[in-house]
Amino acid sequence: MDSLSQLALGAAVTVAVMGRRVPVWQAAIAGAVAGTLPDLDVFIDHGDAIRNMTLHRTESHSLLFLALLAPLLGWLVAVIARSRQHWRYWSLALWLALVTHPLLDLTTVYGTQLGLPLTDHPYAIGSMYIVDPLYTLPLLIAVGVALWRRDRIGLRWNRYGLLFSTLYLGWSMIIQSVATQQIDRQLAAQQITPERLLVTPTALNTLVWRTVIITPDQYGEAYWSLLSPGRRLTINWHDRQMALFTPFRGEWHAERVAWFSHGFYALRQQAGDTLISDLRMGEQPDYTFTFNLGSATAPAAAPGREPGSRPSLAQMWQNFRQRL
């Protein structure tokens, strides 16, 4: 999720655990920092764009490593806040602020390697868009009220904000399951048997869902709306151009994107070079992560990321209305 959501979640969790043991502002600041901490790995340059993408959300998002860090961070904060008698509560609060970060990231489609060092599998539920106001705003409001009131009522508001946001995460998973079932039925009716199927929300909401349908040679993109569940699924098909992958088989960068995307990738040529796109993030024709692998005879030693265009809020709203 976005940094603001992680900051708000970390602050709300820490305020809830610490209660009135310490000033609310201390708990909120410590939690906000802890909730943001795992994403500092974005400032590490691993040498090329593909490494930077696939090595984000790795060790810094490991549940085991964060659990080991929590007591040390709890003791440090207890010393700084001059509340050493509460260091166990600080450790618990900051552990929750730390581990809820990768657990929240798990709900997005990007991929989070939270099982390290036991497994490097990039887990992803994909039920939440990376930015969703209905998740973030209740947390921000609840933490704001807690900071303003600094009493039991404020702390109660903070708990309500956490409850609402958590229920919203549950809602996103339920409606994702409903959308997947409906899309499966429509694909069966159209006699389409996909190799892989992705169902994930469109920008800023959980009402309109994007599906990517993978076949050996093509990928299809379609949209399903909770408000029009019986509408026929209109699929736009595109050539994956898998023949372009053949010269790059065994080449680390190409194989890495294929692995990290869980098979949701496509290729195309541009000025003699081969581009590979992760189809999970973005929409046709603009994908968030597209990389230049170089030519078949001269693969790029450090593939670069192709610039993409982001739709404006007006375009997002227009697309949302059309797909409802």
BANUTI-870260 format. One record per atom (N, C-alpha, C): residue in three letters; x, y, z. Coordinates in steps of 0.001 Angstrom, whole numbers, plus 524288, in hexadecimal, padded with zeros to 5 digits. Example, Ala and Ser with C-alpha at 12.3 -4.5 7.8 and 13.67 -1.06 7.14 Angstrom:
# BANUTI-870260
ALA833867E9C681E78;ALA8300C7EE6C81E78;ALA833907F31C81E78;SER832327F73681BA8;SER835667FBDC81BE4;SER832648001E81EBE;
This chain:
# BANUTI-870260
MET8034B7FB4880000;MET800008000080000;MET8036C804E880000;ASP800F48094E7FF45;ASP803D780E337FF1C;ASP805E780FAC8047F;SER809AC813278048A;SER80C55814928096C;SER808A68170F80D63;LEU804E281A2080B89;LEU8014981CAF80F30;LEU7FDF7818A181214;SER7FC398149F80F52;SER7F93081076811D9;SER7FC7280D98815E8;GLN8015680C7881490;GLN804BF809B38182E;GLN805EF80D0781CF7;LEU806C18120081C27;LEU807B98159C82087;LEU80301815CC8242F;ALA7FE5C81653821DE;ALA7F993816B082507;ALA7F89281199827F0;LEU7F96080D2C82565;LEU7F88D8081E827EA;LEU7FC578076782C72;GLY801548089C82B9A;GLY805308081782FC7;GLY803E080B7783472;ALA802328105183371;ALA800C3813D7837B3;ALA7FBFF811CF83AA5;ALA7F80481003837D2;ALA7F33380E3883A53;ALA7F4268095D83DA4;VAL7F73D805BB83BA0;VAL7F862800EF83E85;VAL7FB4F8022A8438F;THR7FF2F8058C84346;THR8025A806CF847DA;THR7FF36809D484BEA;VAL7FBF780D7084A24;VAL7F8968104A84DC8;VAL7F4E080C8785086;ALA7F2CF808B284DA8;ALA7EF2C804EF84FF9;ALA7F1CC801A685431;VAL7F69C8000485354;VAL7F9577FCB68571E;VAL7FB227FFE385BDA;MET7FD468047C85AEA;MET7FF788078B85F32;MET7FB4280A2D8627B;GLY7F6B480B3986026;GLY7F27280D7A86326;GLY7F40D81280865E8;ARG7F31F8129F86B16;ARG7F4598175486E2A;ARG7F969816B18714B;ARG7FC65812B786FD7;ARG80158811DD872AC;ARG8054E8162787169;VAL805098182E86CB0;VAL8089081C6486B0E;VAL805408207386840;PRO807448253086776;PRO804558290F86472;PRO802F8826FE85EFF;VAL7FE518283485D38;VAL7FC7D8262F8582E;VAL8002A827C9853C4;TRP8022982C8B853FD;TRP8058C82E5B84FC5;TRP80A8782B2984F6F;GLN80C9C8295F853EF;GLN811498260E853CC;GLN8101F820E285110;ALA80BC381E6F85282;ALA80A58819738501B;ALA8096281A1E84A44;ALA806CE81E5C848C6;ALA8058F81F3284342;ALA80A808200684008;ILE80E1C8232684209;ILE812FA8242283F1B;ILE8162981F2183E9A;ALA816D281C49842F3;ALA819E381776842C7;ALA817698138283F0A;GLY8123F8130B83F39;GLY80F9880F6583BCA;GLY80FE5810FA8361B;ALA80F798160383507;ALA80FD5817E482FA5;ALA81537816C382D5D;VAL819528179583088;VAL81EA98167882EB8;VAL81F528109B82DC8;ALA81D9180D6883186;ALA81E1C807BC830F1;ALA81AFA805C182C45;GLY816508080482B71;GLY8131E8065C82711;GLY81572807C4821CE;THR818BE80BB9821B0;THR81B4380D6F81CD3;THR8208080ABF81BF5;LEU822E6808F582032;LEU82846806FA82013;LEU82954802D581BE8;PRO825FE7FECF81B42;PRO827507FAC18176D;PRO827E57FCBB811DC;ASP825488010881087;ASP82587802F680B23;ASP82A5F80638809FC;LEU82DCF806E980DCE;LEU832A6809C880CCD;LEU8363E806CC8091F;ASP834F4801CB80823;ASP838327FEC88047B;ASP837CB800DF7FEE8;VAL833FE8044E7FDCD;VAL83391806797F883;VAL83838809FC7F741;PHE83B0180BAE7FB3D;PHE83F8680F107FA52;PHE8447F80BF97F91C;ILE8442A806C77F938;ILE848AA803797F7EE;ILE848BE8028F7F210;ASP84D0F803DA7EF96;ASP84DB5802E37E9FA;ASP850877FDB17E94B;HIS84DD57F9E87E702;HIS850157F4B47E64A;HIS852EB7F41A7E116;GLY8531D7F8387DDF5;GLY8563D7F8087D935;GLY853327F87F7D430;ASP84E4C7F6DC7D416;ASP84B137F78D7CF6A;ASP845577F78B7D0FE;ALA8420D7F9167CD4B;ALA83C837F9E47CE7D;ALA839B47F4DC7CFF9;ILE83B147F0767CD90;ILE838737EB8A7CEC4;ILE839F57E9AA7D437;ARG83EE37EA227D599;ARG840717E8C77DAF8;ARG83DBF7EC517DEE9;ASN83D757F1577DDAD;ASN83AF47F4F87E154;ASN835377F38E7E22A;MET8327F7F1ED7DE08;MET82CFF7F0817DEA3;MET82C647EB757E1BC;THR82F647E7827E05B;THR82E867E2547E2AD;THR831327E1957E7EA;LEU834A97E5347E962;LEU837227E4EA7EE86;LEU834D37E8D37F25F;HIS830DB7EBAB7F0A5;HIS82DB27EECA7F447;HIS829FF7EB127F721;ARG828BB7EC4F7FBFF;ARG8256B7E8FA7FF49;ARG827E27E38F80015;THR82CDF7E37B8014C;THR82F867DE808025F;THR830E27DE418082E;GLU835EE7DE7580994;GLU837717DDD880F16;GLU834C97E1C8812B0;SER834057E68C810D5;SER831957EA8F81421;SER82BD47E96C8152E;HIS829917E5B481248;HIS824187E43D812FB;HIS823887DEB181522;SER827D27DC63816C4;SER827B37D71A818F3;SER825417D72B81E62;LEU821517D3F581F40;LEU81EC37D3C68245B;LEU822927D21C8289E;LEU8261A7CE868274F;LEU829E97CCB182B29;LEU82DC57D10182C91;PHE82FE97D39D828BB;PHE833C67D7B4829C7;PHE8314F7DC4882CB4;LEU82C797DD9D82B5C;LEU829D97E1E382E13;LEU828A27E070833B8;ALA8276F7DB71834A6;ALA8267A7D9AF83A01;ALA82B747DA0A83D4A;LEU82FEB7D90B83AE3;LEU834E67D97883DAA;LEU8364E7DF2E83EB8;LEU834B97E29383B2D;LEU835F07E82583BCA;LEU832987EAC583FF5;ALA82DC77E8EC840A5;ALA829FC7EB9484400;ALA82BDC7EC7D84998;PRO82E0E7E88D84C55;PRO82FC97E98F851BD;PRO8340D7EDAF85214;LEU837A37EDA584E54;LEU83BCA7F19584E4F;LEU839867F70884D6F;LEU835EC7F763849C7;LEU8337E7FC6A848B6;LEU830217FE2684D55;GLY82D7D7FA6284FDC;GLY82A517FBA385467;GLY82D8E7FDC9858E3;TRP832097FB59859C9;TRP835837FD3885DF5;TRP83796802AA85CA8;LEU839188038E857B9;LEU83B2B8089E8561D;LEU8371480CEC856D5;VAL8324880BE88552E;VAL82E2380FCB855B4;VAL82CE0810C085B73;ALA82CE880C9685E9D;ALA82BDB80D2986437;ALA82FED810A7866CA;VAL834CB8102086529;VAL838F08136D8674A;VAL8382D8191586593;ILE8372C819E186077;ILE8368781F2C85E68;ILE831C5821D9860E5;ALA82D9381EE186194;ALA828BB82114863C3;ALA828BD82149869B7;ARG82D0181F6C86C17;ARG82D8A81F63871CE;ARG8290F81C5D87466;SER827EE817F187229;SER823D18149187456;SER825AE80EE88742C;ARG82A4780E018768C;ARG82C98808CD8765B;ARG82926804B6878EA;GLN825E88065887CA1;GLN822898029687F42;GLN81E8B8003287B83;HIS81DD6802B487704;HIS819FF800CB87337;HIS81C957FE5186E6D;TRP821897FCC986ED9;TRP824367FB0886A1C;TRP821C17F623867CC;ARG81F657F2DA86B0A;ARG81CC07EE35868E9;ARG8180E7EFD58659C;TYR8151C7F3AB8677A;TYR810AC7F59386468;TYR8128F7F84285F63;TRP816D37FB3585FEB;TRP819137FDA185B42;TRP81AB77F97385756;SER81D177F53E85930;SER81EDA7F10F855AD;SER81A3D7EE8E852E1;LEU816027ED90855D8;LEU811587EB4385374;LEU80EEF7EF0784F7C;ALA80E767F3F4850FC;ALA80C097F7D284D8D;ALA80F207F87784880;LEU8144D7F8C884901;LEU817827F9A88445E;LEU817F77F4B48411F;TRP817B37F02584394;TRP817857EB4084091;TRP812A67EB3983D1F;LEU80E367ECB283F60;LEU809637ECD983C52;LEU809B97F0EE837FA;ALA80BFE7F57883924;ALA80C937F98383525;ALA810137F7A5830B2;LEU8141D7F4A48320F;LEU817B47F2A882E12;LEU815427EE5482ACB;VAL812EB7EA6A82D58;VAL8110D7E5D882A61;VAL80BFB7E6F482775;THR808DD7EABC82951;THR804327EBFE8264F;THR805907EEA182125;HIS80A517F0BC820BB;HIS80C077F31B81BCB;HIS80C2B7EF048176D;PRO80F437EACF817DF;PRO80F357E6E9813AB;PRO80A017E41581320;LEU807177E38681767;LEU801FF7E0F881704;LEU7FE307E459813DD;LEU7FE837E98481479;LEU7FB517ECF78113F;LEU7FD2A7ECDB80B94;ASP8024D7ECE080AC8;ASP8046B7EC728057A;ASP802AE7E762802DA;LEU801EE7E34C805F5;LEU8004A7DE3F803E2;LEU7FB1D7DEA7800F9;THR7F7C97E2508027E;THR7F2AE7E2C980004;THR7F3077E5377FA93;THR7F7767E7A47F930;THR7F8287E9DB7F3FC;THR7FA527E5B17F051;VAL7FAC27E7037EB55;VAL7FC367E3207E763;VAL8021D7E3027E664;TYR8050C7E6917E8B5;TYR80A9F7E72E7E77C;TYR80DCD7E2487E8A8;GLY80D3F7E0427ED63;GLY810607DBC37EF11;GLY813D17DD357F3A9;THR813387DA607F803;THR816167DB787FCD5;THR818AA7D6777FEBF;GLN81DD57D68F7FF59;GLN820BF7D1DE800D1;GLN821237D18B806C8;LEU81C997D12280941;LEU81C777D14F80EF7;LEU81E3C7CC3C8118E;GLY81F2E7C82480E87;GLY820DB7C329810BE;GLY826B97C2878111C;LEU829B97C66E80F67;LEU82F687C60D80FBF;LEU831177C54481571;PRO835377C25381665;PRO838B97BFA6812B8;PRO836F47BA2A81137;LEU832487B88A812CE;LEU830807B33B811B1;LEU82ED27B2A280C02;THR82C8A7B6AB809C3;THR82AEE7B68F80444;THR82B147BC0C80217;ASP82C727BC827FD1A;ASP82C837C1A17FA8D;ASP827C17C2517F706;HIS823B97BF2B7F7C7;HIS81F0D7BF977F490;HIS81C7F7C4F47F562;PRO81B467C7CA7F124;PRO818BD7CCE87F1B2;PRO812D17CC507F246;TYR811007CBE97F714;TYR80B757CB0C7F81E;TYR808517CFF47F6C9;ALA803A57CF207F4A4;ALA8003C7D3837F347;ALA7FA9B7D19F7F314;ILE7F7317D43F7F606;ILE7F19F7D3137F5C7;ILE7EF177D6297F15F;GLY7F0847DB1E7F0F8;GLY7EE8E7DE547ECAA;GLY7E9077E03E7ED56;SER7E71B7E09E7F227;SER7E1BD7E2667F307;SER7E1597E8497F3DF;MET7E5CD7EAEC7F469;MET7E5D27F0917F557;MET7E9337F34D7F148;TYR7E7497F7CD7EF73;TYR7EA877FB327EC3E;TYR7EE7E7FDDB7EFD8;ILE7F2D87FF777EDBB;ILE7F70F801877F0FD;ILE7F5728067F7F3ED;VAL7F1A28095A7F1D3;VAL7EF7980DF47F47C;VAL7E99080D567F49C;ASP7E75180D807F955;ASP7E1A980D137F9D1;ASP7DFE2810997FE45;PRO7DD47814F97FD0E;PRO7DBB6818B38011F;PRO7D82F8164E8054E;LEU7D4E181288803E4;LEU7D1598103C807BF;LEU7D44380D0B80BD5;TYR7D90180B7D80AA4;TYR7DC40808F680EA0;TYR7DF3880D06811DD;THR7E181810CD80F46;THR7E5278145D811E0;THR7E2778189E81506;LEU7DE5C81AF4812EE;LEU7DBE281F658158B;LEU7D9CD81E1F81B02;PRO7D730819AC81BCD;PRO7D5658187B82122;PRO7D9DD8182982512;LEU7DE528161582375;LEU7E2D5815D1826F8;LEU7E4DF81B438283C;LEU7E55C81E8E82437;LEU7E74E823DC82513;LEU7E3A5826EC828A3;ILE7DE9B8267A827B8;ILE7DACA8294582AF5;ILE7DB048275083094;ALA7DB428222583136;ALA7DB4881FDB83678;ALA7E0218217783982;VAL7E4B28213E836FB;VAL7E985822DA8399C;VAL7E94A828B283ACE;GLY7E72882BCA83735;GLY7E6AF8316883813;GLY7E343832A483CC6;VAL7DEE582FE383D4E;VAL7DB78830BB841D0;VAL7DE3982F31846DD;ALA7E11482AC5846B4;ALA7E3F38290F84B61;ALA7E7FF82D1E84D01;LEU7EAB982F718493E;LEU7EE9D8337484A74;LEU7EC018386F84C75;TRP7E7738399E84A6C;TRP7E4B283E6A84BF6;TRP7E25983DE285166;ARG7DFAD8397D85269;ARG7DCE2838E98575E;ARG7E0798372D85BD0;ARG7E3FD8338085A9C;ARG7E7BB8317785E7D;ARG7E4F382F3F86356;ASP7E07382CC486288;ASP7DDA282A6A866DF;ASP7DB4E8253386517;ARG7D802822E78684F;ARG7D5C881DC78670D;ARG7D26B81DEC8621D;ILE7CFAC8223E8615C;ILE7CC75822AA85CA6;ILE7CFDC822AB857C6;GLY7D4358258C8580D;GLY7D7D68259C853A5;GLY7DA14820398528F;LEU7DB7F81D67856BD;LEU7DD90818208560F;LEU7D96E81472853D6;ARG7D47F815658554F;ARG7D041812308532F;ARG7CFA58133484D58;TRP7CFFF8181D84BCC;TRP7CFCE819688463D;TRP7D43E816AB84351;ASN7D8C48167D845AA;ASN7DD3D813EC8432E;ASN7DC1380E2084245;ARG7D9B880B9784627;ARG7D85C806098458E;ARG7D4388054C84154;TYR7D075808E584108;TYR7CC6C8088783CFC;TYR7CED58091983787;GLY7D29C80C9F83711;GLY7D53C80D408320D;GLY7D8138084E83064;LEU7DACC805D683423;LEU7DD6F800E883301;LEU7D98A7FCA78317E;LEU7D5247FC7B8344B;LEU7D1337F88A8332A;LEU7CEF17F94D82DB5;PHE7CD927FE2582C65;PHE7CB437FF3882747;PHE7CF0C7FDD4822E4;SER7D3F87FF7182367;SER7D7C87FE6981F45;SER7D8D27F89581EA6;THR7D8DE7F5C582307;THR7D9B37F01F822C5;THR7D5087ED6D8203A;LEU7D04B7EF188219B;LEU7CBA27ECEC81F19;LEU7CB987EE1481946;TYR7CD997F2A1817CB;TYR7CDD27F3FC8123A;TYR7D1927F05980F50;LEU7D5E87EEF5811D0;LEU7D96F7EB1E80F6B;LEU7D69D7E5F080EA5;GLY7D3AA7E4508129A;GLY7D0AA7DF7C8121D;GLY7CCAE7DFCF80DBF;TRP7C9FA7E45280D58;TRP7C6437E5328091D;TRP7C8EC7E49D803D1;SER7CD9A7E6CD8033E;SER7D0517E6997FE30;SER7D16F7E0F47FC95;MET7D2B97DDA080058;MET7D3CD7D82B7FF20;MET7CECE7D5317FDC0;ILE7CA927D6898006F;ILE7C5947D3F87FF49;ILE7C3B37D5697F9D2;ILE7C3C87DA797F88B;ILE7C1D77DC187F377;ILE7C58F7DA547EF20;GLN7CA9E7D9D77F043;GLN7CE397D79D7EC6B;GLN7CCB17D1FA7EB2D;SER7CB477CEFC7EF31;SER7C9977C99C7EE60;SER7C4977C9617EB1E;VAL7C0DC7CCEB7EC49;VAL7BC067CD2C7E944;VAL7BD317CE7C7E390;ALA7C0867D2727E2C1;ALA7C1EE7D4017DD72;ALA7C4867CF7C7DA80;THR7C8017CCAC7DD20;THR7CAB97C84E7DAA1;THR7C6DF7C40D7D901;GLN7C32E7C2CF7DC6B;GLN7BF427BED97DB1D;GLN7BBF57C0877D66F;GLN7BA517C5727D65D;GLN7B72C7C75B7D200;GLN7BA437C7547CCE6;ILE7BF207C8E17CD27;ILE7C2677C8EF7C87D;ILE7C36F7C3637C695;ASP7C46B7BFBF7CA31;ASP7C5227BA457C8B5;ASP7C0637B8317C5C1;ARG7BBB47B9777C7AA;ARG7B6E97B79E7C519;ARG7B6747B9CD7BF95;GLN7B7A17BED37BF0C;GLN7B7307C1347B9E1;GLN7BB437BF047B61C;LEU7BFEC7BDEC7B811;LEU7C3ED7BB947B4AF;LEU7C2477B61C7B2F7;ALA7C0017B32B7B692;ALA7BE267ADF07B537;ALA7B9D47AE457B11C;ALA7B6527B21D7B1B3;ALA7B2197B2C87ADEA;ALA7B4397B4397A88A;GLN7B8A67B6FE7A876;GLN7BB157B8757A384;GLN7BF137B4677A1AF;GLN7BF3E7AFFA7A46C;GLN7C2B77AB957A31C;GLN7C8737AD457A2FB;ILE7C9E77B0537A6F6;ILE7CF577B2127A790;ILE7D1907AF737AC69;THR7D5F07ACBC7ABB9;THR7D8967AA2F7B01C;THR7DDE87ACBC7B0D8;PRO7DE637B04B7B48D;PRO7E3637B3117B52B;PRO7E7827AFBB7B7D9;GLU7EC6D7B0C57B68C;GLU7F0CD7AE767B97B;GLU7F1397B1017BED0;ARG7F0807B6227BEE6;ARG7F0BF7B9247C3C0;ARG7EC8C7BD587C393;LEU7EA9F7BEB37C826;LEU7E6967C2B27C884;LEU7E7D67C64E7CD16;LEU7E7DA7CB517CC0B;LEU7E8C87CF477D00E;LEU7E3E97D2A97D08E;VAL7E22F7D3867D556;VAL7DDC67D7067D667;VAL7DF7F7DAD37DA9F;THR7DF9E7DFD47D94C;THR7E1A97E3C07DCE8;THR7DEA87E8DB7DC2C;PRO7DE207EC167E039;PRO7DAE87F0CB7DFB8;PRO7DD5D7F4EF7DC43;THR7DA087F82B7D9FE;THR7DBEF7FCB37D723;THR7DD16801147DB07;ALA7DEFF805627D908;ALA7E1138098B7DC61;ALA7DD2480B9F7E045;LEU7DEC580BD07E543;LEU7DC2380EAF7E972;LEU7D6E980C717EB2A;ASN7D5AE8077A7E9C9;ASN7D08D8056D7EB33;ASN7D09B7FF797EB61;THR7CC407FD4B7ED5E;THR7CB837F79D7ED41;THR7C6477F63D7EAB9;LEU7C4647F9A27E743;LEU7BF887F8A27E478;LEU7C0747F68B7DEFB;VAL7C46B7F89B7DC59;VAL7C5A87F6F57D701;VAL7CAC47F3EE7D718;TRP7CAA47EF427D4CE;TRP7CF167EBAE7D50B;TRP7D1367EA837CF9B;ARG7D65E7EA8C7CF3D;ARG7D9147E9567CA59;ARG7DACB7E3A97CA70;THR7DA037E0FD7C61D;THR7DBE37DBA57C5BD;THR7DFB17DB277C133;VAL7E3CA7D82B7C20B;VAL7E78D7D6E37BDF0;VAL7E74F7D1077BD16;ILE7E66F7CF7E7B834;ILE7E5B57CA077B6CC;ILE7EA567C85C7B37A;ILE7ED457C4987B566;ILE7F1F87C2D47B2AF;ILE7F0E27BDB67AFD2;THR7F22E7BD9B7AABC;THR7F23C7B8CE7A7AB;THR7F7D37B8317A5A4;PRO7F91C7B3C97A32B;PRO7FE8E7B3207A169;PRO8008F7B78B79DF5;ASP7FD367B9BF79A93;ASP7FF0E7BD97796CA;ASP7FCC47C2FF79786;GLN7F8A07C37679AA9;GLN7F5F87C87179B27;GLN7F4F67C9CE7A0E0;TYR7F3A07CEB27A1A9;TYR7F1747D03D7A6B1;TYR7ECBB7D3B07A5B2;GLY7E8C47D2E27A8DF;GLY7E4077D5FA7A861;GLY7E35C7D97C7AD1B;GLU7E0F27DDF57AC3F;GLU7DFEE7E1AF7B070;GLU7DA267E3097B053;ALA7D79E7E2AF7B4DB;ALA7D2077E3D57B52B;ALA7D0CB7E6117BA82;TYR7CBFD7E8097BB14;TYR7CA6B7EA9B7BFEF;TYR7C5177E88D7C1B0;TRP7C4AA7E7B17C6CC;TRP7BFCA7E5E57C934;TRP7BE4F7E9C27CD74;SER7B9457EB267CD97;SER7B7637EEF57D16A;SER7B3907EC6A7D528;LEU7B4217EDA97DA24;LEU7B07F7EBC87DE17;LEU7AB037EDE37DD20;LEU7AA957F2857DABC;LEU7A5857F4EE7D9C2;LEU7A2EE7F2EA7D4CA;SER7A5EA7F0227D182;SER7A3B77EDBF7CCBE;SER7A5C07E82A7CC42;PRO7A49D7E4D27D021;PRO7A7107DFA57D052;PRO7A5977DC0B7CBD3;GLY7A0F87DCDB7C97E;GLY79F417D9587C552;GLY7A0CD7DB167BFE8;ARG7A3617DF9B7BF74;ARG7A4DB7E1917BA51;ARG7A8EC7DDFE7B7CE;ARG7A8527DD0F7B2BA;ARG7ABDF7D99A7AFF1;ARG7B1707DBBA7B02F;LEU7B51E7D8397B132;LEU7BA9E7D9AC7B19F;LEU7BCD67DAA87AC2C;THR7BE767DF767AB40;THR7C0D87E0DF7A63B;THR7C6C57E09B7A6CB;ILE7C92A7DD077A3F4;ILE7CEC37DC0E7A482;ILE7D1B17DE5379FDA;ASN7D59D7E16F7A0F7;ASN7D91E7E37179CE8;ASN7DE057E00E79CDE;TRP7DEFF7DD7879880;TRP7E3567D9BE7981D;TRP7E81A7DC4B795AD;HIS7ECB87DAB079789;HIS7F1AD7DCBE79590;HIS7F59D7D84D79518;ASP7F9067D8BD7913A;ASP7FD0D7D4D17905F;ASP801597D56D7947D;ARG802BD7D12A79722;ARG806F17D16579B01;ARG80C527D1757986E;GLN80C9A7CFF979372;GLN8117F7CFC079071;GLN815A37CC847934C;MET8140C7C7D2794D3;MET8177E7C477797E3;MET81C527C2B0794EB;ALA81C357C2EF78FC2;ALA820D57C17A78CBC;ALA8256D7C50A78DFD;LEU8243D7C9CF78FA4;LEU828687CD7879101;LEU82B487CBD3795F5;PHE828CB7C87C79914;PHE82B477C6CC79DF6;PHE82F7B7C2A379D0D;THR82F0C7BFCA798B5;THR832897BB4D797B7;THR838527BCB579814;PRO83A247C0F87959E;PRO83FC57C23679608;PRO841887C39B79B94;PHE83DC97C4D479EF8;PHE83F297C6847A441;PHE83E697C2387A857;ARG83D007BD8C7A6A3;ARG83C537B9517AA67;ARG841887B8257AD1F;GLY841697B7DA7B246;GLY8462C7B7107B54D;GLY848DF7BC277B6BC;GLU8472B7C0837B45F;GLU849727C5987B5AE;GLU846C37C7967BA9F;TRP849E27C92D7BE7D;TRP847DE7CA387C3BA;TRP8437C7CE3A7C3CA;HIS8441C7D2977C118;HIS8405C7D6D27C175;HIS83B0B7D5467BF44;ALA83B057D2CA7BAB7;ALA836107D11F7B868;ALA833617CD087BBCA;GLU8365E7C93E7BD9A;GLU834267C51E7C0E2;GLU832367C7527C60D;ARG834D77CB4D7C7F4;ARG833527CDA87CCF0;ARG82DF97D0497CC80;VAL82D0E7D3257C83C;VAL827FA7D5A87C780;VAL823B67D1887C6D8;ALA824DA7CD6D7C3E3;ALA821087C93C7C319;ALA81F9C7C6B47C84D;TRP8237F7C5ED7CBAC;TRP822877C3937D0D4;TRP81F9A7C7457D46C;PHE821657CC1F7D4AD;PHE81F2A7CFD87D85D;PHE819847D1297D6F7;SER8183B7D1307D1F7;SER812F57D2827D032;SER80F417CDDD7D06F;HIS8112A7C9677D248;HIS80DF77C49D7D28B;HIS80BE27C30C7CD2A;GLY80EF17C4407C91B;GLY80D627C2C77C3CF;GLY80A047C6CD7C10E;PHE808B97CB1D7C398;PHE805857CF2E7C132;PHE809197D3397BE97;TYR80B3A7D1C37BA1F;TYR80EBA7D5477B757;TYR80DD97D4BB7B17A;ALA80F7D7D8B37AE9E;ALA80F357D8A97A8EC;ALA813EA7DB957A6D3;LEU815077DAC37A1DB;LEU819957DD3779F72;LEU817FC7E01A79A7D;ARG81B3F7E3BC798E1;ARG81A8E7E66C793E7;ARG81FD57E89E79231;GLN8202C7E9E778D2C;GLN824FA7EC2578B2F;GLN824767F1FB78A73;GLN828DD7F49978B4E;GLN8290D7FA3E78A8E;GLN82E867FBB6788BC;ALA82ED67FD9578401;ALA833D47FF43781C0;ALA838047FB027822A;GLY8367E7F6207813C;GLY83A357F1D378154;GLY83B2E7EF77786A4;ASP839357F1F378AC3;ASP839CF7EFE479011;ASP834D57ED0D791BC;THR835717E99C79592;THR830FF7E6BA797B2;THR82F727E90979CEC;LEU82A6F7EA6079D68;LEU828547EC757A249;LEU824F57E84B7A4DC;ILE825627E7E07A9FF;ILE8222E7E4337ACF6;ILE81F0D7E7447B104;SER819F77E6147B168;SER816787E8EC7B4F4;SER814167E5347B8E5;ASP813C47E70A7BDC5;ASP810CE7E45D7C1CF;ASP80B1F7E6237C12F;LEU807AB7E2847BFBE;LEU8024B7E3D87BE67;LEU7FED57E4C77C322;ARG800CE7E3DA7C7C7;ARG7FD857E43F7CC6E;ARG7FC7B7E9DA7CE0A;MET8000F7ED5F7CCCA;MET7FFA87F2C67CEA2;MET7FF827F67C7CA02;GLY7FB627F9A97C9CB;GLY7FA727FCFE7C553;GLY7F5FB7FACC7C219;GLU7F5277FD0E7BD9A;GLU7F11C7FB4F7BA04;GLU7F3217FC0A7B47B;GLN7F1237F8E47B0E6;GLN7F2A37F95F7AB6D;GLN7F18D7FEF67A981;PRO7F552801977A700;PRO7FA797FFC87A567;PRO7FEE38015A7A91E;ASP7FD97803DD7AD76;ASP8019B805DD7B0FF;ASP801F78027E7B5E1;TYR806698000F7B6A4;TYR8074A7FCDB7BB41;TYR80B717FF637BEB2;THR80AB37FED57C3BD;THR80E1B801727C77E;THR813B87FFA37C6EE;PHE814677FA8A7C5DF;PHE819AC7F8647C589;PHE81A847F5DA7C033;THR81D417F8B97BCC9;THR81EED7F6D47B7AC;THR824C67F7B27B742;PHE8279E7F3A57B5B2;PHE82D577F3DD7B5AA;PHE82F7C7F29F7B043;ASN833DE7F5267AF02;ASN836877F4437AA07;ASN83AC57F0247AAD3;LEU839EB7EB807A891;LEU83DA77E7327A926;LEU8422F7E78A7A559;GLY8420E7EB4F7A1BC;GLY846047EB9979DB7;GLY844747E84779905;SER8481F7E738795A4;SER846FA7E416790F7;SER8482F7DE5C791FF;ALA846487DB0378E87;ALA8472D7D56878F21;ALA84CFD7D41678ED0;THR84FF47D70678BCF;THR855917D5FD78B3A;THR858DA7D8E678F47;ALA856A67DCF279198;ALA8598A7E0007957F;ALA855F07E16679A06;PRO854D87DD9379D80;PRO851707DEB37A1FC;PRO853BC7E3007A565;ALA850577E63F7A78A;ALA852197EA8C7AADA;ALA854697E86F7AFE9;ALA859047EA647B14D;ALA85B767E8BF7B636;ALA8588C7EAF57BAE8;ALA856467EF8D7BA38;ALA853427F2117BE6C;ALA84E4F7F4557BBFC;PRO84A3E7F1237BB5E;PRO845797F2F57B8C2;PRO843257F7C37BB6E;GLY8417D7FB617B83B;GLY83F0C800107BA46;GLY8391D7FF9F7BA37;ARG836AF802D77BD5A;ARG830FC802F07BD97;ARG82EEC806FA7B9CA;GLU82B35805607B690;GLU828F1808E77B2BD;GLU8254B80CCA7B566;PRO8257E811B87B3CA;PRO821F0815927B61D;PRO81C4F814547B4A1;GLY818E28150A7B856;GLY81353814257B761;GLY81040819007B8BB;SER80B6F819257B6E8;SER8081081D9A7B811;SER803E081BF47BBEC;ARG802F781F3D7BFD3;ARG7FEF781E267C3AE;ARG7FA098213A7C262;PRO7F58381EB17C2A8;PRO7F0B0821947C18A;PRO7EFA7825A77C5BA;SER7ED48829ED7C414;SER7EBD082E047C7C8;SER7E71882C357CAF5;LEU7E5E682F1F7CF24;LEU7E15082DD97D245;LEU7DC5682E2F7CEFE;ALA7DC38831F57CB5B;ALA7D7AC832817C7EF;ALA7D71382DB47C470;GLN7DB6E82BBF7C263;GLN7DB3A827147BF22;GLN7D99B8224A7C24F;MET7DBB8821E47C730;MET7DA3381D907CA9B;MET7D44E81D9F7CB92;TRP7D234822487CCA5;TRP7CC9D822C77CDB5;TRP7C95E821517C8EC;GLN7CB2D8230F7C45F;GLN7C864821C97BF8B;GLN7C87081BE97BE8F;ASN7CD04819747BF3E;ASN7CD6A813CC7BE7C;ASN7C9F0810E27C264;PHE7C9EE812C37C73C;PHE7C6B98104D7CB47;PHE7C0F2810787C9D8;ARG7BF1A814F17C81E;ARG7B990815917C6BA;ARG7B827812197C21C;GLN7BB99811C87BE36;GLN7BA7F80E957B9A1;GLN7BA23808CE7BAEB;ARG7BD2F807167BEE0;ARG7BD67801817C01D;ARG7B96A7FFDB7C42F;LEU7B6CC803997C6A7;LEU7B2CC802427CA70;LEU7AE507FF4F7C7D7;
